[in-house]
Amino acid sequence: MSSTWTLPDDLDLPTRPDFFPAPGEALPQHWSKCFGCGDDQPSGMAMTFIAEEGIEVSGRLTVANRYQGGPGVIHGGILSVAFDETQGMACMLLGVPVVTGHLEIDFAKPIPLGSVLEFRARMDGMTGRKLYTSAEARIVEGPTAGDDVVATSRGLFLTIKPEHFTPMKDFVDGEATSPFGSSTL
Ligand SMILES: CCCCCCCCCCCC(=O)SCCNC(=O)CCNC(=O)[C@H](O)C(C)(C)COP(=O)(O)OP(=O)(O)OC[C@H]1O[C@@H](n2cnc3c(N)ncnc32)[C@H](O)[C@@H]1OP(=O)(O)O
């Protein structure tokens, strides 16, 4: 079974901007406490990303035992986080903050614990604030490593203004430090 997602016809394709890291170079974290990529999030997935050629980015994830869903295989939600994160990083090309509006995943093959997954993502086009992305995953290390695509994803990201997160900034450590919506950060 595969996605029924169709791209609108009238999309513009972004080009690689000068500020974007060179192919092979690391992309910066977007938020240190992010569950997907933050280095100040001990329970997180600590994914890292690099710029690829053109407008593509890639990221890696080692499937830890704690990411288990079905017996011996990755949880679908964990895979979804990785796709969300990778496609979000592909949107870094624009240099403005984004959030995920829509995300869909096709789970094509089982992914054993201990596998190392490589995710590749890019923007397929944009119109106004809407950025359309796609990504796929392969197992690059592990008992079933190979060229087969084991999962694919499509996303819609929306550009936001920096103040989008202002009402939530008091909650970054999980406890409100002031009534919701009253942050001065
Ligand atoms: C350097 C930095 C790097 C940044 C790197 C970032 C990496 C981040 C990786 C993790 C990302 C996340 O997990 S983010 C966390 C999960 N996501 C969220 O929390 C988002 C929660 N949702 C929202 O806040 C809101 O719904 C928004 C911002 C997505 C949209 O609200 P809005 O701003 O009021 O915009 P709205 O008018 O509703 O919609 C604008 C247009 O988008 C369309 N649209 C909106 N949502 C959808 C949708 N689900 N499916 C289809 N279309 C949609 C509308 O039809 C409209 O089209 P038209 O009429 O214009 O044609």
The ligand as an SDF file (V2000), in Angstrom:
LIG
                    3D

 61 63  0  0  0  0  0  0  0  0999 V2000
   15.5320   27.6950   10.4200 C   0  0  0  0  0  0  0  0  0  0  0  0
   14.4190   26.8820   11.0130 C   0  0  0  0  0  0  0  0  0  0  0  0
   14.4730   25.4180   10.6870 C   0  0  0  0  0  0  0  0  0  0  0  0
   13.3490   24.6570   11.2630 C   0  0  0  0  0  0  0  0  0  0  0  0
   13.5640   23.1630   11.3180 C   0  0  0  0  0  0  0  0  0  0  0  0
   12.3940   22.5460   11.9830 C   0  0  0  0  0  0  0  0  0  0  0  0
   12.4700   21.0670   12.2090 C   0  0  0  0  0  0  0  0  0  0  0  0
   11.2180   20.6870   12.9480 C   0  0  0  0  0  0  0  0  0  0  0  0
   10.9730   19.2160   13.0720 C   0  0  0  0  0  0  0  0  0  0  0  0
    9.8200   18.9370   13.9850 C   0  0  0  0  0  0  0  0  0  0  0  0
    8.5950   19.6910   13.5330 C   0  0  0  0  0  0  0  0  0  0  0  0
    7.3940   19.4490   14.4170 C   0  0  0  0  0  0  0  0  0  0  0  0
    7.1960   18.3860   14.9370 O   0  0  0  0  0  0  0  0  0  0  0  0
    6.3270   20.7690   14.6580 S   0  0  0  0  0  0  0  0  0  0  0  0
    5.2090   20.2340   15.8960 C   0  0  0  0  0  0  0  0  0  0  0  0
    3.9530   19.6310   15.3430 C   0  0  0  0  0  0  0  0  0  0  0  0
    3.1450   20.6250   14.6340 N   0  0  0  0  0  0  0  0  0  0  0  0
    2.5050   21.5990   15.2820 C   0  0  0  0  0  0  0  0  0  0  0  0
    2.5660   21.8000   16.5070 O   0  0  0  0  0  0  0  0  0  0  0  0
    1.6660   22.5170   14.4490 C   0  0  0  0  0  0  0  0  0  0  0  0
    0.2870   22.7460   15.0660 C   0  0  0  0  0  0  0  0  0  0  0  0
   -0.5730   23.4410   14.1080 N   0  0  0  0  0  0  0  0  0  0  0  0
   -0.5280   24.7870   14.0150 C   0  0  0  0  0  0  0  0  0  0  0  0
    0.1480   25.4800   14.8200 O   0  0  0  0  0  0  0  0  0  0  0  0
   -1.3140   25.4180   12.9030 C   0  0  0  0  0  0  0  0  0  0  0  0
   -2.3410   24.5600   12.4810 O   0  0  0  0  0  0  0  0  0  0  0  0
   -0.4150   25.7560   11.6820 C   0  0  0  0  0  0  0  0  0  0  0  0
    0.6610   26.7870   12.0640 C   0  0  0  0  0  0  0  0  0  0  0  0
    0.2440   24.4940   11.0700 C   0  0  0  0  0  0  0  0  0  0  0  0
   -1.3170   26.3840   10.5850 C   0  0  0  0  0  0  0  0  0  0  0  0
   -2.0850   27.3780   11.1710 O   0  0  0  0  0  0  0  0  0  0  0  0
   -2.1730   28.8460   10.5410 P   0  0  0  0  0  0  0  0  0  0  0  0
   -0.8550   29.5180   10.6060 O   0  0  0  0  0  0  0  0  0  0  0  0
   -3.3370   29.5340   11.1990 O   0  0  0  0  0  0  0  0  0  0  0  0
   -2.4560   28.6020    9.0190 O   0  0  0  0  0  0  0  0  0  0  0  0
   -3.8080   28.1870    8.2760 P   0  0  0  0  0  0  0  0  0  0  0  0
   -4.4370   29.4600    7.7840 O   0  0  0  0  0  0  0  0  0  0  0  0
   -4.6350   27.2480    9.0980 O   0  0  0  0  0  0  0  0  0  0  0  0
   -3.2390   27.3620    7.0440 O   0  0  0  0  0  0  0  0  0  0  0  0
   -2.3990   27.9650    6.0830 C   0  0  0  0  0  0  0  0  0  0  0  0
   -2.5340   27.1490    4.8220 C   0  0  0  0  0  0  0  0  0  0  0  0
   -2.0750   25.8140    5.0830 O   0  0  0  0  0  0  0  0  0  0  0  0
   -3.1390   24.8680    4.8640 C   0  0  0  0  0  0  0  0  0  0  0  0
   -3.0550   23.8410    5.9030 N   0  0  0  0  0  0  0  0  0  0  0  0
   -2.8540   24.0040    7.2160 C   0  0  0  0  0  0  0  0  0  0  0  0
   -2.8240   22.8170    7.8590 N   0  0  0  0  0  0  0  0  0  0  0  0
   -3.0200   21.8690    6.9030 C   0  0  0  0  0  0  0  0  0  0  0  0
   -3.0970   20.4550    6.9140 C   0  0  0  0  0  0  0  0  0  0  0  0
   -2.9730   19.7540    8.0530 N   0  0  0  0  0  0  0  0  0  0  0  0
   -3.3010   19.8210    5.7500 N   0  0  0  0  0  0  0  0  0  0  0  0
   -3.4280   20.4970    4.5930 C   0  0  0  0  0  0  0  0  0  0  0  0
   -3.3600   21.8500    4.5170 N   0  0  0  0  0  0  0  0  0  0  0  0
   -3.1700   22.5300    5.6550 C   0  0  0  0  0  0  0  0  0  0  0  0
   -4.4220   25.6830    4.9600 C   0  0  0  0  0  0  0  0  0  0  0  0
   -5.4530   25.0670    4.2340 O   0  0  0  0  0  0  0  0  0  0  0  0
   -3.9740   27.0020    4.3350 C   0  0  0  0  0  0  0  0  0  0  0  0
   -3.9400   26.8490    2.9400 O   0  0  0  0  0  0  0  0  0  0  0  0
   -4.2890   28.0590    1.9560 P   0  0  0  0  0  0  0  0  0  0  0  0
   -5.6780   28.4890    2.3170 O   0  0  0  0  0  0  0  0  0  0  0  0
   -3.2640   29.1310    2.2230 O   0  0  0  0  0  0  0  0  0  0  0  0
   -4.1580   27.4700    0.5850 O   0  0  0  0  0  0  0  0  0  0  0  0
  1  2  1  0
  2  3  1  0
  3  4  1  0
  4  5  1  0
  5  6  1  0
  6  7  1  0
  7  8  1  0
  8  9  1  0
  9 10  1  0
 10 11  1  0
 11 12  1  0
 12 13  2  0
 12 14  1  0
 14 15  1  0
 15 16  1  0
 16 17  1  0
 17 18  1  0
 18 19  2  0
 18 20  1  0
 20 21  1  0
 21 22  1  0
 22 23  1  0
 23 24  2  0
 23 25  1  0
 25 26  1  0
 25 27  1  0
 27 28  1  0
 27 29  1  0
 27 30  1  0
 30 31  1  0
 31 32  1  0
 32 33  2  0
 32 34  1  0
 32 35  1  0
 35 36  1  0
 36 37  2  0
 36 38  1  0
 36 39  1  0
 39 40  1  0
 40 41  1  0
 41 42  1  0
 41 56  1  0
 42 43  1  0
 43 44  1  0
 43 54  1  0
 44 45  1  0
 44 53  1  0
 45 46  2  0
 46 47  1  0
 47 48  1  0
 47 53  2  0
 48 49  1  0
 48 50  2  0
 50 51  1  0
 51 52  2  0
 52 53  1  0
 54 55  1  0
 54 56  1  0
 56 57  1  0
 57 58  1  0
 58 59  2  0
 58 60  1  0
 58 61  1  0
M  END
$$$$
